[in-house]
């Protein structure tokens, strides 16, 4: 995986970010979700690298990136802090403006980055999410059942940490199967091994719980304070036709409420993990969007 990509570690204000970089051309930042690492882009990134300089980092708390200590407000794991990391990473690589795609938690970081640093983002894509506040305010039995982990992971330390830590690989594989459209397809053995290796670290389990605790607290406070802010760049929304989001939300309508610029997108024939379950369709949609001429 990631042939012709080089590994880098970049120190940012509060931690260190591990990433892989490959290709040439306009900069494109790809952000992963839970419970994965940058490896989730292994089928998509090499193809996009034919057109772009592709940067695939591990978010703070995940994979080989740093796991800074938390605080009572879970501020170090807010999407604002994670977005700030990515701005610093791209600046260190020489890119003051860039394109951006985020899946799952990475999509939430992408949303916050677009709000906090609009001058940095030329175009953005979010994959299989609705905004955090929108989801919390729409909870019903179906969402609470399908997204039970949102309420499990926010329980006080050490409850979820201890329970997941009892058999982290079982939890990881069960979660990946549950959220995918076809439990027998989509995940390369090498990717599963990389996820299991990363998730076996107790520090990763704790940090990823902190990510969700921040989402239920400080992230919501930030979102309420910025309720009038809108994404100003062109936005692409992709989602899995077999996933919960597609059944519960009008995805384009939800994101058009959050954007001042154009919003386009469509469903892909898969579950939650678009880049691994439907890599060809994901590449085609991302490439067409990010290669489109300005204006």
N, C-alpha and C positions, 0 to 999 in steps of 0.2 A: 504493500500500500504506500501511496505518496512517493512513488519513484520520481526522482528529479526535484523533489522538494527538500529544502534544507531546514534543519532545526535551529531555533534561536531561543534564547532566554533574555527577556528585557525587564530591567528593574523599573518599576513605576513607583509612585509616591508611597503606597502602603504595602506593596508586596512585589512579587515577581511573576511574570506571565511567560509561560511556555507556548511556543507556536511553531507551525510549519509554514514555509513560504515557498511559492513556486510560480513559474510563468513570468511573462512580461506584458506590459500594457497598463491600462488604467487600474488603479488599486481597487480591490474588492475584498471586503472583510466578511468572513463567514463565521457565525456564532452558533454554537451547539446548544442542546437542551439537556434535560434531566432524563434518565440517570447516566448520561453518556459523556463523551469527551469530543474533542475536535475530530476524532476518528470517524464520527458519523458521516463526514463529508468525503470519505475515501473514494467513492465512485463518482462524485460530482466535481470535486476540486480539480482533479487532473484534466478533465475535459474543459472546464472553465479556464484553466491555466493556458489554454491555447490562445485566449483572447485577453486575459487579464493577469495582473500580478495578484495572485490569490493568497490571502493571509488567513490561516486557520488557527486560532488560539484556543487554549483551554481557559475558560472563565476562572476567575479567582474562586478557590474552593474546590475546583474540579481537576481531575487528571493530574498532570505534572506541574500545574501552576501553584503558587503559594496559597496558603490557608491562614490568613491573618487572624489573630484573636478577635473575638466578637465583643459586644458590649450589651448592656441591658435593653437597648433599643434595636439591636441587631443591625445597626447602621453600617458596619463594615461589609454587610452582605446585601445592602440595598441595591436596587438596580441603578440608582444614581452613582454609587461607588463603582459598580461594575462597568457602567458606561464610561466613567472617568478613566478607568484603566485602559479601555480600548482607544480613547482619544490619545492618551499618552503613548500607547504602543504605536499607533499609526504615525504620530508625530516623530517618534524615535526612528521609524523606518523611512522618514522623509515625505510623508503624505499628510498634508494639511486638510485635503478634501478627498473623499472616497465614497465608494458605493458600499452598500451594507445589506446583508441578508441574515436573518436570525430565525432559528427554529425553536419552538417551545420556550424554555427559559431565555435562550438567546434572542428570541423575538421580543421578549419583555425588555431585555437590555437594549435592543435596537430601538424600541419605542421610546424609552427614556432618553437614549442618546439623541434621537431626532428632536425631542422637546428641549433638552438642555443645551445641545450644541448644533442648532440647525444649520449654522454656517459650515459645518464639517461634512454634511451628508448630501451628495448629489442625487442619489436615488436609494430607496430602501424597499426591502421585501420582508414580509413576516409570514411564517409558515405554521399553519394549523394552531393558531391561538386567536383569542379575542383579548382585548385589554383587561388587565388584572381587575380593575374596579368593576368593569362590566360583568365579569364572571362572578365575582363575589356578590354582586347585587342581583344576580339572576339564579341563585342557587335554589334548586328544587330537588325532589327525590332522585331524578335521573342524574343530575350533575353531582349530587352528593355521593351517589353510588359509584358513578364512573370516575369521578375525580376525588375519591375518598382520601387519597394521599395528601391533598391540600390541607386536610383537617387532621390527619394523622401526624404529618411531619412537623406541624406547628406546635405540637404538644411540648411541654417543658422538657428540657434536657435533664436527665438522660433517657427518658422513656423511649422515644423512637430510636435513638442511637443504640440502646441496649437490645431492643427487639430486632432491628435490622442486623446488628452485629452478631447475633446468634447464628445466622447463616446468610451472609451478605450476597453470595452468588445465587442462592435460591431466590432471594428477594429481587435481585436484579433481573434474572432471567424470567421470572414470573411477571414482573412489570413490563418487560419488553414484549412478551407474548400477549399480555392482556390488552395492550394499547395498539398492537399491530392489526392490520386487516386480515392477515393470514398467518397463523402462528407457525406455519411450516416454511415460510418464505421471508426473505428480506434481509437477514442478518448473516454476513460472512463470518465463518468461524474465527478468522483473525480479529475481526472487530469485536466479537463477543469476548474473546480472550482479553483484549485490551480493556474493555469495559469492566470485566470481572477483576482484572489486576488492579485497576484504579479504585474500584469500589470496595476492595478488600481492606483498604486503609481506613482505620477508625477516624482519622482526621478528615477524610473525604466525607464519610457518612455524617459526621457532625457539621461540617461546613455546608453540605447540601441541605441539611435540615435548617440551618441558619438562613439559607437562601429563601426557603418557604416561610420561615418565621418573619423575615423582613417583608415578604410579600403581603402578609396578613396584618402588618402594622405600619412601619415607616414608609413602605412603598405606597400604601393607600393614602397616608397623610400627604405624601408628595403629589399623588394623583389628584387629590381633592384640591390642594393648593393651586394646581395647574389645570383646573377643570376647563378653563377658557383657552388654553394653549392648543394649537393644532400642528400636526405634521405638515410642513410646508413643501417638501419635495415630492416628486411622483412616488406613488406607493403601489407595490404589487402584493396581492394577498393570494396565497395558495393554501389549500386545505385538502384533507383526505375525505373522499366521498363516503368511506366506510366508518368514519370517526364520529365521536360524540358532538364535536363542534358543528359538523354539517347538519346533524339532526336537530340541533337546538337553536342555532342562530342563522340569520341571514348575514353571511360573513361580509359581503361587500357593503351592505347597509351599515353594519356595525362600525366598520373602519372608515366609511365616508363621514360618519359623525365625528371622527377624530382627526380628519385631514382637511386642510385648506386646498391642497393640490389634487391632481387627478388620482383616482384609485381604480385599478383594474385587477382582474384575477379570475381564478376558476378552481373547481374541484379537480383533484387527480384521483385515479382509480386505485386507492390504497387506504390504509388506516392512518395512524398518527405520524409514522416515521417516513415522510415523503422521500428524503434523499436516499434511503436504503430500500424502501418498498417499491418506489417508482422512480429510480434514478434517471432514466432516459427522459421521462416527461418533466422531471424537476429541472434537469439541465436545459432542456429545450425552452421552458418557460423563463428561467432565470437569464439565459443567454439572450433571448429575444428582448427581454425587458431592459437589461443592462447595456445592450449594444444599440438600443434605439437612439436615434439622434435627439439632441436637446431641442426642446420646443415642439 
